[in-house]
Amino acid sequence: VFKKVSPSIFLIVAARAIGTAQGSAVAITATDLITNCHVVQGALKLTLKQNKQEWPVTLVSADPVSDRCLVRVPDGKFQPVAGMRPYDSLDVGEAAYTLGAPVGLELTLGSGIVSGRRDEDNRHYIQTTAPVSPGSSGGGLFDARGNLIGVTTMVLAGKERLNQSLNFAIPVDAFYGP
């Protein structure tokens, strides 16, 4: 899975008025990438990174309410993900892999399962035991064949701040809907 999908995963750095934030992004075309809006929100400058290479990034569209953003590198020549699977095709218990840049550690692979399919506020979420950490947001959640199934977005830590593998991704097909 890693060899197949890693060329499509990037670190994204958002320079803000005070400090920087970082997360991950997934190439869906040679120039376009999807990520979470909370990664790029409030950025004065966006930079995409992979293997010591850097590219300036432009925000193309944003839906902060659903946390879905599209960014673009106009002269990009990226390898997009090879395939995508819709939410309705996912089975609880199937293997799932996260790939992103938790705490800036580029191309970190994690494994687990699809542990639930959740509906909140008329939105679907994929629950997974595959690790999601700060900086993973905007990265990919993949099936065992390397198909993109979601974009990692959040961890529910609970009031004791303990994570019991309550990790969530926005289904990839939500990025193509209203």
QUIBEL-V86350 format. One record per residue. N is the residue number from 0. RES is the residue in one small letter. SS is DSSP state (a for helix, b for strand, c for the rest). D_FIRST is the distance of its C-alpha to the first C-alpha in whole Angstrom. Layout:
n->N res->RES ss->SS d_first->D_FIRST
n->N res->RES ss->SS d_first->D_FIRST
//
This chain:
n->0 res->v ss->c d_first->0
n->1 res->f ss->a d_first->4
n->2 res->k ss->a d_first->6
n->3 res->k ss->a d_first->5
n->4 res->v ss->a d_first->6
n->5 res->s ss->a d_first->8
n->6 res->p ss->a d_first->11
n->7 res->s ss->a d_first->12
n->8 res->i ss->b d_first->12
n->9 res->f ss->b d_first->16
n->10 res->l ss->b d_first->19
n->11 res->i ss->b d_first->22
n->12 res->v ss->b d_first->25
n->13 res->a ss->b d_first->28
n->14 res->a ss->b d_first->31
n->15 res->r ss->c d_first->34
n->16 res->a ss->c d_first->38
n->17 res->i ss->c d_first->37
n->18 res->g ss->c d_first->34
n->19 res->t ss->b d_first->31
n->20 res->a ss->b d_first->28
n->21 res->q ss->b d_first->24
n->22 res->g ss->b d_first->21
n->23 res->s ss->b d_first->18
n->24 res->a ss->b d_first->17
n->25 res->v ss->b d_first->15
n->26 res->a ss->b d_first->16
n->27 res->i ss->c d_first->17
n->28 res->t ss->c d_first->19
n->29 res->a ss->c d_first->20
n->30 res->t ss->c d_first->22
n->31 res->d ss->b d_first->21
n->32 res->l ss->b d_first->19
n->33 res->i ss->b d_first->19
n->34 res->t ss->b d_first->20
n->35 res->n ss->c d_first->22
n->36 res->c ss->a d_first->26
n->37 res->h ss->a d_first->27
n->38 res->v ss->a d_first->25
n->39 res->v ss->a d_first->27
n->40 res->q ss->c d_first->30
n->41 res->g ss->c d_first->33
n->42 res->a ss->c d_first->32
n->43 res->l ss->c d_first->34
n->44 res->k ss->b d_first->32
n->45 res->l ss->b d_first->28
n->46 res->t ss->b d_first->26
n->47 res->l ss->b d_first->22
n->48 res->k ss->b d_first->21
n->49 res->q ss->b d_first->18
n->50 res->n ss->c d_first->18
n->51 res->k ss->c d_first->22
n->52 res->q ss->b d_first->23
n->53 res->e ss->b d_first->24
n->54 res->w ss->b d_first->25
n->55 res->p ss->b d_first->28
n->56 res->v ss->b d_first->27
n->57 res->t ss->b d_first->29
n->58 res->l ss->b d_first->29
n->59 res->v ss->b d_first->29
n->60 res->s ss->b d_first->29
n->61 res->a ss->b d_first->29
n->62 res->d ss->b d_first->30
n->63 res->p ss->c d_first->30
n->64 res->v ss->c d_first->31
n->65 res->s ss->c d_first->28
n->66 res->d ss->c d_first->26
n->67 res->r ss->b d_first->24
n->68 res->c ss->b d_first->25
n->69 res->l ss->b d_first->24
n->70 res->v ss->b d_first->24
n->71 res->r ss->b d_first->25
n->72 res->v ss->c d_first->25
n->73 res->p ss->c d_first->28
n->74 res->d ss->c d_first->27
n->75 res->g ss->c d_first->23
n->76 res->k ss->c d_first->21
n->77 res->f ss->c d_first->18
n->78 res->q ss->c d_first->15
n->79 res->p ss->c d_first->14
n->80 res->v ss->c d_first->11
n->81 res->a ss->c d_first->11
n->82 res->g ss->c d_first->12
n->83 res->m ss->b d_first->14
n->84 res->r ss->c d_first->15
n->85 res->p ss->c d_first->18
n->86 res->y ss->a d_first->19
n->87 res->d ss->a d_first->22
n->88 res->s ss->a d_first->19
n->89 res->l ss->c d_first->17
n->90 res->d ss->c d_first->18
n->91 res->v ss->c d_first->19
n->92 res->g ss->c d_first->18
n->93 res->e ss->c d_first->14
n->94 res->a ss->b d_first->11
n->95 res->a ss->b d_first->10
n->96 res->y ss->b d_first->8
n->97 res->t ss->b d_first->10
n->98 res->l ss->b d_first->10
n->99 res->g ss->b d_first->13
n->100 res->a ss->c d_first->16
n->101 res->p ss->a d_first->18
n->102 res->v ss->a d_first->22
n->103 res->g ss->a d_first->21
n->104 res->l ss->c d_first->18
n->105 res->e ss->c d_first->16
n->106 res->l ss->c d_first->12
n->107 res->t ss->b d_first->12
n->108 res->l ss->b d_first->9
n->109 res->g ss->b d_first->11
n->110 res->s ss->b d_first->10
n->111 res->g ss->b d_first->13
n->112 res->i ss->b d_first->14
n->113 res->v ss->b d_first->16
n->114 res->s ss->b d_first->19
n->115 res->g ss->b d_first->21
n->116 res->r ss->b d_first->22
n->117 res->r ss->b d_first->25
n->118 res->d ss->b d_first->28
n->119 res->e ss->b d_first->30
n->120 res->d ss->c d_first->32
n->121 res->n ss->c d_first->31
n->122 res->r ss->b d_first->28
n->123 res->h ss->b d_first->24
n->124 res->y ss->b d_first->22
n->125 res->i ss->b d_first->19
n->126 res->q ss->b d_first->20
n->127 res->t ss->b d_first->17
n->128 res->t ss->c d_first->17
n->129 res->a ss->c d_first->14
n->130 res->p ss->c d_first->16
n->131 res->v ss->c d_first->17
n->132 res->s ss->c d_first->20
n->133 res->p ss->c d_first->22
n->134 res->g ss->c d_first->20
n->135 res->s ss->c d_first->17
n->136 res->s ss->c d_first->19
n->137 res->g ss->c d_first->18
n->138 res->g ss->c d_first->14
n->139 res->g ss->b d_first->12
n->140 res->l ss->b d_first->11
n->141 res->f ss->b d_first->8
n->142 res->d ss->c d_first->8
n->143 res->a ss->c d_first->7
n->144 res->r ss->c d_first->7
n->145 res->g ss->c d_first->5
n->146 res->n ss->c d_first->9
n->147 res->l ss->b d_first->11
n->148 res->i ss->b d_first->13
n->149 res->g ss->b d_first->15
n->150 res->v ss->b d_first->16
n->151 res->t ss->b d_first->17
n->152 res->t ss->b d_first->20
n->153 res->m ss->b d_first->22
n->154 res->v ss->b d_first->23
n->155 res->l ss->c d_first->26
n->156 res->a ss->c d_first->28
n->157 res->g ss->c d_first->31
n->158 res->k ss->c d_first->35
n->159 res->e ss->c d_first->34
n->160 res->r ss->c d_first->31
n->161 res->l ss->c d_first->29
n->162 res->n ss->c d_first->25
n->163 res->q ss->c d_first->25
n->164 res->s ss->c d_first->21
n->165 res->l ss->c d_first->23
n->166 res->n ss->b d_first->20
n->167 res->f ss->b d_first->20
n->168 res->a ss->b d_first->18
n->169 res->i ss->b d_first->20
n->170 res->p ss->b d_first->19
n->171 res->v ss->a d_first->17
n->172 res->d ss->a d_first->20
n->173 res->a ss->a d_first->23
n->174 res->f ss->a d_first->22
n->175 res->y ss->a d_first->24
n->176 res->g ss->c d_first->27
n->177 res->p ss->c d_first->30
//
